[in-house]
Amino acid sequence: MKILLIPDPSAPNGQDAFCREFSKLARERGHETSAQPAPAAESALEKMLSEGFAAKADIVIVNGVQPEVFKAAQAHGKKTAFRLVDAGSGENSETQEQARAMALAADRLLLPSRHLVAVAQGWGCNGNIRHVPYAYDRIMFGQIALLTPEVSKPSAFPIVSCVPLRRESQPGLETMFSALARLRLDYHLSIIGEGPRLEALRQRARDLRIADRISFLGALHPSRVGDCLRTAKAYVEPCGLDCFPNWTLQALAAGCPVIAARSGALSEIIRHEQNGLCFPEGDPAALAEAVVTLYSLRGLSIQLIAEGIKTVEKHDWISTATAALSAVEDLA
């Protein structure tokens, strides 16, 4: 079988780990694979399509929301597989609609979580869905960067959260702010993310008189995120918007205990008092209690870190590539 892969242009460090590992396993099983990134320029894309795009392929796998190249594969009569990692409420409406259209049209839909499977079933996708586990790609952080004073404000209990500052995530951020306002311990929260709600959230922090305990760091390079996670005592995920909680998995990999809302796909990763702590979504009192528990209970952090590493080890590329290849072979 000849398989053409279209890598995700937003893959970290410019390398699509899914396509790399899938190709490796597929070749071991006797299949032919090739990868062809879709050009960013519209003129280059048109040229690629006019020159016999996917002419020799039996199946085209599109990794990520890339509607034009997906339509081209279908126009050339090719069977298609679409790997979708996230199309939750955190995405803009155009991206959501493009993802939905591709999901409905694909011959095979590869999804990483039961939560996203339920979302796709709500769109009307049923028989073409296959659950393909998400693998944590151990991004090479390189040399550890020196933390700026903003990142490393002195605190007995540094906390990190990676959240886009958008309307959809504001309820979760409000819950986190209200929870922290109840605390009497020495903490500092670093929020990694950007978005149009920044000034409203700054004002909310001032209203709660916790502005001096919060740093808004904006969007950071993955190496800087790694620095923050390695030095934090807790990672808080207050929203559960992602259809797969990638940053939560990276926090576990960095040895940072996780406190997560029982929402979305988070419940598929975090098990309460085993590899993390959970709280009911929108409950600031429960979140505050979880922070105090992690801060004060001797030995709990070590236990959660150890189990968190075991969780990450289960999200390996062998399982992901095997499930994806089986789904594609079944399609052929």
Sine and cosine of phi, psi and omega as CSV:
sin_phi,cos_phi,sin_psi,cos_psi,sin_omega,cos_omega
0.00,0.00,0.67,-0.74,0.02,-1.00
-0.97,-0.24,0.85,-0.53,-0.10,-0.99
-0.87,-0.49,0.80,-0.61,0.09,-1.00
-0.96,-0.27,0.80,-0.60,0.01,-1.00
-0.95,-0.31,0.70,-0.71,0.09,-1.00
-0.96,-0.29,0.97,-0.23,-0.07,-1.00
-0.91,0.42,0.42,-0.91,0.06,-1.00
-0.97,0.24,0.88,-0.48,-0.03,-1.00
-0.92,0.40,-0.29,0.96,-0.01,-1.00
-1.00,-0.09,0.17,0.98,-0.02,-1.00
-0.88,0.48,0.62,-0.79,-0.02,-1.00
-0.85,0.53,0.65,-0.76,0.04,-1.00
0.86,0.50,0.33,0.95,0.05,-1.00
0.95,0.31,0.20,0.98,0.00,-1.00
-0.84,-0.55,0.85,-0.53,-0.01,-1.00
-1.00,0.09,0.98,-0.20,-0.07,-1.00
-0.91,0.41,-0.56,0.83,0.01,-1.00
-0.88,0.47,-0.75,0.66,0.00,-1.00
-0.90,0.44,-0.62,0.78,0.01,-1.00
-0.88,0.47,-0.77,0.64,-0.07,-1.00
-0.96,0.28,-0.58,0.81,0.05,-1.00
-0.88,0.47,-0.72,0.69,-0.02,-1.00
-0.87,0.49,-0.66,0.75,-0.01,-1.00
-0.86,0.51,-0.74,0.67,-0.02,-1.00
-0.94,0.35,-0.65,0.76,-0.02,-1.00
-0.88,0.48,-0.67,0.75,0.01,-1.00
-0.91,0.40,-0.60,0.80,0.05,-1.00
-0.88,0.47,-0.47,0.88,0.00,-1.00
-1.00,-0.04,0.13,0.99,0.10,-0.99
1.00,-0.05,0.16,0.99,0.03,-1.00
-1.00,-0.03,0.39,-0.92,0.11,-0.99
-0.99,-0.15,0.74,-0.67,0.01,-1.00
-0.77,-0.64,0.48,-0.88,0.14,-0.99
-0.52,-0.86,0.41,-0.91,0.02,-1.00
-0.85,-0.52,0.67,-0.74,-0.02,-1.00
-0.64,-0.77,0.99,-0.12,0.02,-1.00
-0.88,0.48,0.62,-0.78,0.05,-1.00
-0.98,0.22,0.79,-0.62,0.01,-1.00
-0.89,0.46,0.56,-0.83,0.00,-1.00
-0.96,0.28,-0.60,0.80,-0.04,-1.00
-0.97,0.24,0.69,-0.72,-0.04,-1.00
-0.88,0.47,-0.62,0.78,-0.01,-1.00
-0.91,0.42,-0.63,0.78,0.02,-1.00
-0.93,0.37,-0.60,0.80,0.03,-1.00
-0.90,0.43,-0.70,0.71,0.02,-1.00
-0.88,0.48,-0.63,0.77,0.01,-1.00
-0.90,0.43,-0.69,0.72,0.00,-1.00
-0.87,0.50,-0.67,0.74,-0.05,-1.00
-0.94,0.34,-0.54,0.84,-0.02,-1.00
-0.97,0.22,-0.26,0.97,-0.05,-1.00
-0.99,-0.15,0.57,0.82,0.10,-0.99
0.98,0.22,0.69,0.72,0.00,-1.00
-0.82,0.57,0.77,-0.64,0.09,-1.00
0.88,0.47,0.39,0.92,-0.10,-1.00
-0.86,0.50,-0.59,0.81,-0.08,-1.00
-0.99,-0.13,0.05,1.00,-0.08,-1.00
-1.00,-0.01,0.58,-0.82,0.13,-0.99
-1.00,0.04,-0.59,0.81,-0.04,-1.00
-0.66,-0.75,0.64,-0.77,0.09,-1.00
-0.92,-0.40,0.82,-0.57,0.05,-1.00
-0.96,-0.27,0.87,-0.48,0.02,-1.00
-0.97,-0.23,0.89,-0.46,0.00,-1.00
-0.99,-0.13,0.95,-0.31,-0.03,-1.00
0.99,-0.16,0.20,-0.98,-0.08,-1.00
-0.98,0.18,0.99,-0.17,0.01,-1.00
-0.70,-0.72,0.98,0.20,-0.19,-0.98
-0.89,0.45,-0.59,0.81,-0.10,-1.00
-0.92,0.38,-0.74,0.67,-0.02,-1.00
-0.94,0.34,-0.49,0.87,0.07,-1.00
-0.91,0.41,-0.72,0.70,0.03,-1.00
-0.88,0.47,-0.60,0.80,0.01,-1.00
-0.90,0.44,-0.66,0.75,0.02,-1.00
-0.87,0.48,-0.68,0.73,0.01,-1.00
-0.93,0.37,-0.61,0.79,0.01,-1.00
-0.90,0.43,-0.47,0.88,0.04,-1.00
-1.00,0.03,0.17,0.99,0.08,-1.00
0.97,0.25,0.37,0.93,-0.03,-1.00
-1.00,-0.03,0.58,-0.81,0.16,-0.99
-0.95,0.32,0.58,-0.81,-0.12,-0.99
-0.81,-0.59,0.60,-0.80,0.18,-0.98
-0.84,-0.54,0.69,-0.72,-0.07,-1.00
-0.86,-0.51,0.89,-0.47,0.06,-1.00
-0.99,-0.12,0.90,-0.44,-0.03,-1.00
-0.88,-0.48,0.84,-0.54,-0.01,-1.00
-0.99,-0.14,-0.59,0.81,-0.04,-1.00
-0.48,-0.88,0.75,-0.66,0.13,-0.99
-0.53,-0.85,0.72,0.70,-0.06,-1.00
-1.00,0.09,-0.19,-0.98,-0.07,-1.00
-0.94,0.34,-0.21,0.98,0.05,-1.00
-0.96,0.26,-0.25,0.97,0.01,-1.00
-1.00,0.10,0.39,-0.92,0.06,-1.00
-0.96,0.27,0.30,-0.95,-0.13,-0.99
-0.89,0.46,-0.58,0.81,0.00,-1.00
-0.91,0.42,-0.70,0.72,0.02,-1.00
-0.90,0.43,-0.66,0.75,0.05,-1.00
-0.86,0.51,-0.70,0.72,-0.04,-1.00
-0.93,0.37,-0.62,0.79,0.05,-1.00
-0.90,0.43,-0.68,0.73,0.02,-1.00
-0.89,0.45,-0.67,0.74,0.00,-1.00
-0.90,0.45,-0.70,0.71,-0.01,-1.00
-0.89,0.45,-0.67,0.74,0.02,-1.00
-0.91,0.40,-0.66,0.75,-0.01,-1.00
-0.88,0.48,-0.66,0.75,-0.02,-1.00
-0.94,0.34,-0.51,0.86,-0.08,-1.00
-1.00,0.00,-0.34,0.94,-0.10,-0.99
-0.93,0.37,0.56,-0.83,0.10,-0.99
-0.96,0.29,-0.49,0.87,0.05,-1.00
-0.61,-0.79,0.72,-0.69,-0.04,-1.00
-0.89,-0.45,0.88,-0.48,-0.06,-1.00
-0.97,-0.24,0.89,-0.45,-0.11,-0.99
-0.81,-0.59,0.59,-0.81,-0.16,-0.99
-1.00,-0.04,-0.19,0.98,-0.09,-1.00
-0.60,-0.80,0.42,-0.91,0.06,-1.00
-0.90,0.43,-0.53,0.85,0.04,-1.00
-0.88,0.48,-0.72,0.69,0.00,-1.00
-0.94,0.33,-0.52,0.86,0.10,-0.99
-0.86,0.52,-0.70,0.72,0.01,-1.00
-0.90,0.44,-0.63,0.77,0.05,-1.00
-0.87,0.49,-0.73,0.68,-0.03,-1.00
-0.92,0.40,-0.58,0.81,0.06,-1.00
-0.90,0.43,-0.56,0.83,0.08,-1.00
-0.91,0.42,-0.46,0.89,0.07,-1.00
-0.97,0.26,-0.34,0.94,-0.07,-1.00
0.93,-0.38,0.06,1.00,0.05,-1.00
-0.99,0.10,0.79,-0.62,-0.03,-1.00
-0.71,-0.70,-0.99,0.16,-0.13,-0.99
-0.90,0.43,-0.34,0.94,-0.06,-1.00
-1.00,0.01,0.02,1.00,-0.09,-1.00
-1.00,0.09,0.69,-0.73,0.18,-0.98
-0.75,-0.66,0.72,-0.70,0.03,-1.00
-0.99,0.13,0.91,-0.42,0.03,-1.00
-0.89,-0.45,0.92,-0.40,-0.08,-1.00
-0.83,0.56,0.50,-0.87,0.05,-1.00
-1.00,0.08,0.69,-0.72,0.06,-1.00
-0.96,-0.28,0.66,-0.75,0.06,-1.00
-0.99,0.15,0.89,-0.45,0.03,-1.00
-1.00,0.05,0.91,-0.41,-0.06,-1.00
-0.95,0.32,1.00,0.06,-0.04,-1.00
-0.89,0.46,0.73,-0.69,0.03,-1.00
-0.95,0.30,0.96,-0.28,-0.02,-1.00
-0.95,0.31,-0.34,0.94,-0.03,-1.00
0.95,0.32,-0.40,-0.92,-0.02,-1.00
-0.92,0.38,0.73,-0.68,-0.01,-1.00
-0.90,0.43,0.81,-0.59,-0.03,-1.00
-0.97,0.24,0.45,-0.89,0.11,-0.99
-0.96,0.27,0.78,-0.62,-0.04,-1.00
-0.97,0.26,0.67,-0.75,0.06,-1.00
-0.97,0.26,0.33,-0.94,0.05,-1.00
-0.82,0.57,-0.53,0.85,-0.02,-1.00
-0.90,0.44,-0.63,0.78,-0.01,-1.00
-0.96,0.28,-0.60,0.80,-0.19,-0.98
-0.95,-0.32,0.65,0.76,0.07,-1.00
-0.83,0.56,0.72,-0.69,-0.04,-1.00
-0.88,0.47,0.78,-0.63,-0.01,-1.00
-0.35,-0.94,0.58,-0.82,0.06,-1.00
-0.95,0.31,-0.39,0.92,-0.08,-1.00
-0.62,-0.79,0.99,0.13,0.05,-1.00
-0.97,0.26,0.70,-0.72,-0.02,-1.00
-0.84,-0.54,0.59,-0.81,0.03,-1.00
-0.81,-0.59,0.56,-0.83,0.12,-0.99
-0.57,-0.82,0.73,-0.68,0.05,-1.00
-0.96,-0.28,0.97,-0.24,-0.10,-0.99
-0.61,-0.79,0.77,-0.64,0.11,-0.99
-0.93,0.37,0.68,-0.74,-0.09,-1.00
-1.00,0.01,0.93,0.37,-0.04,-1.00
-0.87,-0.50,0.15,-0.99,-0.03,-1.00
-0.83,0.55,-0.66,0.75,-0.07,-1.00
-0.91,0.42,-0.52,0.86,-0.05,-1.00
-1.00,-0.06,-0.11,0.99,-0.07,-1.00
-0.87,0.48,-0.65,0.76,0.04,-1.00
-0.85,0.53,-0.66,0.75,0.03,-1.00
-0.92,0.40,-0.64,0.77,0.04,-1.00
-0.92,0.40,-0.62,0.79,0.07,-1.00
-0.87,0.49,-0.66,0.75,0.04,-1.00
-0.87,0.49,-0.70,0.71,-0.02,-1.00
-0.91,0.42,-0.68,0.73,0.02,-1.00
-0.89,0.45,-0.70,0.71,-0.01,-1.00
-0.89,0.45,-0.60,0.80,0.04,-1.00
-0.91,0.42,-0.71,0.70,-0.03,-1.00
-0.92,0.39,-0.53,0.85,0.02,-1.00
-0.90,0.44,-0.35,0.94,0.02,-1.00
-0.99,0.12,-0.27,0.96,-0.15,-0.99
-0.98,0.18,0.52,-0.85,0.07,-1.00
-0.90,-0.45,0.17,0.98,0.02,-1.00
-1.00,-0.07,0.21,-0.98,-0.05,-1.00
-1.00,0.06,0.99,-0.13,-0.03,-1.00
-0.82,-0.57,0.28,-0.96,0.20,-0.98
-0.57,-0.82,0.75,-0.66,-0.03,-1.00
-0.97,-0.23,0.79,-0.62,0.13,-0.99
-0.95,-0.33,0.86,-0.50,0.00,-1.00
-0.97,-0.23,0.86,-0.51,0.02,-1.00
-0.98,-0.21,0.87,-0.49,-0.04,-1.00
0.49,-0.87,0.32,-0.95,0.01,-1.00
-0.66,-0.75,0.21,-0.98,-0.01,-1.00
0.38,-0.92,0.13,-0.99,-0.13,-0.99
-0.95,0.32,-0.21,0.98,-0.04,-1.00
-1.00,-0.04,0.19,0.98,-0.08,-1.00
-0.83,0.55,-0.79,0.61,-0.08,-1.00
-0.92,0.40,-0.61,0.80,0.05,-1.00
-0.89,0.45,-0.59,0.80,0.00,-1.00
-0.96,0.28,-0.60,0.80,0.10,-1.00
-0.86,0.51,-0.69,0.72,0.01,-1.00
-0.90,0.43,-0.65,0.76,0.02,-1.00
-0.88,0.47,-0.64,0.77,0.04,-1.00
-0.90,0.44,-0.63,0.78,0.05,-1.00
-0.91,0.40,-0.66,0.75,0.00,-1.00
-0.87,0.49,-0.59,0.81,-0.01,-1.00
-1.00,0.06,-0.03,1.00,0.02,-1.00
0.88,0.48,0.64,0.77,0.06,-1.00
-0.81,-0.59,0.25,0.97,-0.08,-1.00
-0.87,0.49,-0.56,0.83,-0.01,-1.00
-0.96,0.26,-0.11,0.99,0.00,-1.00
-0.96,-0.29,0.14,0.99,-0.03,-1.00
-0.77,-0.63,0.73,-0.68,0.13,-0.99
-0.90,-0.44,0.80,-0.61,0.11,-0.99
-0.99,-0.10,0.95,-0.33,-0.16,-0.99
-1.00,-0.05,-0.15,0.99,-0.05,-1.00
0.96,0.27,-0.28,-0.96,0.03,-1.00
-0.99,0.14,0.74,-0.67,-0.03,-1.00
-0.88,-0.48,0.45,-0.89,0.14,-0.99
-0.89,0.46,0.55,-0.84,0.00,-1.00
-0.78,0.63,-0.55,0.83,0.02,-1.00
-0.90,0.43,-0.60,0.80,0.02,-1.00
-0.95,0.31,-0.60,0.80,0.09,-1.00
-0.87,0.50,-0.68,0.73,0.04,-1.00
-0.86,0.52,-0.66,0.75,0.07,-1.00
-0.85,0.53,-0.73,0.68,-0.03,-1.00
-0.89,0.46,-0.69,0.72,-0.03,-1.00
-0.92,0.40,-0.63,0.78,-0.03,-1.00
-0.93,0.37,-0.47,0.88,-0.05,-1.00
-0.99,-0.13,-0.12,0.99,-0.03,-1.00
-0.99,0.11,0.40,-0.91,0.09,-1.00
-1.00,-0.08,-0.28,0.96,0.00,-1.00
-0.38,-0.92,0.57,-0.82,0.16,-0.99
-0.91,-0.41,0.83,-0.56,-0.03,-1.00
-0.95,-0.33,0.81,-0.58,0.10,-0.99
-0.92,-0.40,0.99,-0.16,-0.14,-0.99
-1.00,-0.01,-0.09,1.00,-0.20,-0.98
-0.93,-0.38,-0.77,0.64,-0.08,-1.00
0.95,0.32,0.55,0.84,-0.02,-1.00
-0.98,0.18,-0.53,0.85,-0.09,-1.00
-0.93,0.37,0.64,-0.77,0.07,-1.00
-0.97,0.25,-0.27,0.96,0.30,-0.95
-0.61,-0.79,0.81,-0.58,-0.11,-0.99
-0.99,0.15,0.97,0.22,-0.08,-1.00
-0.88,0.48,-0.71,0.70,-0.03,-1.00
-0.92,0.40,-0.52,0.86,0.06,-1.00
-0.90,0.44,-0.68,0.73,0.03,-1.00
-0.91,0.42,-0.61,0.79,0.04,-1.00
-0.92,0.38,-0.57,0.82,0.07,-1.00
-0.89,0.45,-0.70,0.72,0.05,-1.00
-0.86,0.51,-0.68,0.74,-0.02,-1.00
-0.90,0.43,-0.52,0.85,-0.01,-1.00
-0.99,0.12,0.00,1.00,-0.02,-1.00
0.97,0.24,0.53,0.85,0.01,-1.00
-0.94,-0.34,0.89,-0.46,0.00,-1.00
-0.86,0.52,0.63,-0.78,-0.10,-0.99
-0.95,-0.32,0.69,-0.72,0.18,-0.98
-0.88,-0.48,0.89,-0.46,-0.18,-0.98
-0.76,-0.65,0.55,-0.83,0.12,-0.99
-0.93,0.36,0.56,-0.83,0.11,-0.99
-0.98,0.18,1.00,0.10,-0.11,-0.99
-0.41,-0.91,0.55,-0.84,0.09,-1.00
0.83,0.55,-0.68,-0.74,-0.05,-1.00
-1.00,0.10,-0.07,1.00,-0.03,-1.00
-0.87,0.50,-0.60,0.80,-0.02,-1.00
-0.92,0.40,-0.31,0.95,0.05,-1.00
-0.98,0.18,-0.28,0.96,-0.03,-1.00
-0.95,-0.30,-0.73,0.68,-0.12,-0.99
-0.99,-0.15,0.83,-0.56,0.06,-1.00
-0.94,-0.34,0.84,-0.54,-0.14,-0.99
-0.85,0.53,0.78,-0.62,0.03,-1.00
0.90,0.44,0.23,0.97,0.11,-0.99
-0.93,-0.37,-0.93,0.37,0.06,-1.00
-0.91,-0.40,0.19,0.98,0.02,-1.00
0.03,-1.00,-0.08,-1.00,0.07,-1.00
-0.87,-0.49,0.62,-0.78,0.00,-1.00
-0.87,-0.49,0.44,-0.90,0.08,-1.00
-0.62,-0.78,0.47,-0.88,0.03,-1.00
-0.89,0.46,0.72,-0.70,-0.02,-1.00
-0.83,0.56,0.75,-0.67,0.04,-1.00
0.99,0.15,0.22,0.97,-0.05,-1.00
-0.93,-0.37,1.00,-0.05,-0.05,-1.00
-0.91,0.42,-0.55,0.84,0.01,-1.00
-0.90,0.43,-0.66,0.75,0.01,-1.00
-0.93,0.38,-0.62,0.78,0.04,-1.00
-0.91,0.42,-0.69,0.72,0.04,-1.00
-0.87,0.50,-0.65,0.76,0.02,-1.00
-0.90,0.44,-0.62,0.78,0.02,-1.00
-0.90,0.43,-0.66,0.75,0.03,-1.00
-0.89,0.45,-0.72,0.70,0.00,-1.00
-0.89,0.45,-0.65,0.76,0.02,-1.00
-0.88,0.48,-0.73,0.68,0.00,-1.00
-0.90,0.43,-0.60,0.80,-0.01,-1.00
-0.93,0.36,-0.62,0.78,-0.21,-0.98
-0.97,-0.23,-0.39,0.92,-0.11,-0.99
-1.00,0.09,0.92,-0.39,-0.06,-1.00
-0.88,0.47,0.73,-0.68,0.08,-1.00
1.00,0.07,-0.21,0.98,-0.06,-1.00
-0.92,0.40,-0.68,0.73,-0.02,-1.00
-0.86,0.52,-0.69,0.72,-0.02,-1.00
-0.88,0.47,-0.66,0.75,0.02,-1.00
-0.90,0.44,-0.72,0.69,-0.04,-1.00
-0.92,0.40,-0.62,0.79,0.02,-1.00
-0.90,0.45,-0.71,0.71,-0.02,-1.00
-0.88,0.47,-0.70,0.71,0.01,-1.00
-0.95,0.32,-0.52,0.86,0.04,-1.00
-0.90,0.43,-0.64,0.77,0.05,-1.00
-0.89,0.45,-0.64,0.77,0.05,-1.00
-0.89,0.46,-0.61,0.79,0.03,-1.00
-0.89,0.46,-0.71,0.70,0.00,-1.00
-0.88,0.47,-0.64,0.77,-0.04,-1.00
-0.89,0.45,-0.41,0.91,0.03,-1.00
-0.97,0.24,-0.32,0.95,-0.01,-1.00
-1.00,-0.10,0.93,0.36,-0.08,-1.00
-0.97,-0.22,0.33,-0.94,-0.07,-1.00
-0.95,0.32,-0.43,0.90,0.03,-1.00
-0.88,0.47,-0.72,0.69,0.01,-1.00
-0.90,0.44,-0.67,0.74,-0.02,-1.00
-0.91,0.41,-0.76,0.65,-0.04,-1.00
-0.91,0.42,-0.61,0.79,-0.01,-1.00
-0.91,0.42,-0.71,0.70,-0.01,-1.00
-0.91,0.42,-0.65,0.76,0.00,-1.00
-0.92,0.39,-0.69,0.73,0.00,-1.00
-0.92,0.40,-0.62,0.78,0.05,-1.00
-0.88,0.48,-0.65,0.76,0.01,-1.00
-0.90,0.43,-0.62,0.79,-0.01,-1.00
-0.96,0.28,-0.66,0.75,0.05,-1.00
-0.88,0.48,-0.63,0.77,0.05,-1.00
-0.89,0.45,-0.60,0.80,0.03,-1.00
-0.92,0.40,-0.65,0.76,-0.01,-1.00
-0.92,0.40,0.00,0.00,0.00,0.00
